[in-house]
Amino acid sequence: MKRSAQAADDAHTLRRELAGEVLRSSGSLHLRVTGWSMLPTVWPGDTLVIEPASGDQVCEGDIVLFSSSRRFVAHRVVAVNNVDGLSIQTQGDALPYADATLAASDIMGKASLIFREGRRNENSILPSRRMDLSNRAAAAFFRRSSFAARAVVGTRSMLQKLYAPSSDTTLRVPASQVQGASI
């Protein structure tokens, strides 16, 4: 293995251990979502609150956190198999194929809350094990077209930037335009 690949593996192992320690010590982990694989349930920019859970504590429909290919992944449990040891099958709501089967020990925790657009109170969502009809239809559409999923995410992002209230309410005036001011 090349030195850079080894360094990336080491960094990922450290991040996984740190996330596990945060879950054990504080009881929850907040992760900001960057991908679109869980559309329409979870959007890029949402924050997932992950609580500790072992593989034997998850059910079909739960959104679980696990580590794969040097990154954290939060996908929905689509099957739990208890033949020859517990194994868990996950899949992103917007992905056409299931992930590789996970061992129970691969599960780091499960989502207990979703903060939409970083807002904790008015836009908090309890993850449901079952999607309603409109969300199932949207997920099926996104599964058939990753281009559509990316286009919807991009359009939503542009609209949020365009219509989001500015958090900076301070009027900025160049110093050259300020008369009689001493700095």
WOHURA-V102593 format. One record per run of one state. SS is the DSSP state (alpha for helix, beta for strand, coil for the rest). FROM is the first residue (numbers start at 1). TO is the last residue. Records with the same first field share a line. If there is no record, write none. Layout:
BEGIN
SS: FROM-TO ; FROM-TO
END
This chain:
BEGIN
coil: 1-2 ; 27-28 ; 33-46 ; 53-54 ; 58-62 ; 69-70 ; 82-86 ; 92-101 ; 119-123 ; 126-132 ; 145-145 ; 164-174 ; 178-183
alpha: 3-26 ; 55-57 ; 104-106 ; 116-118 ; 133-144 ; 146-163 ; 175-177
beta: 29-32 ; 47-52 ; 63-68 ; 71-81 ; 87-91 ; 102-103 ; 107-115 ; 124-125
END
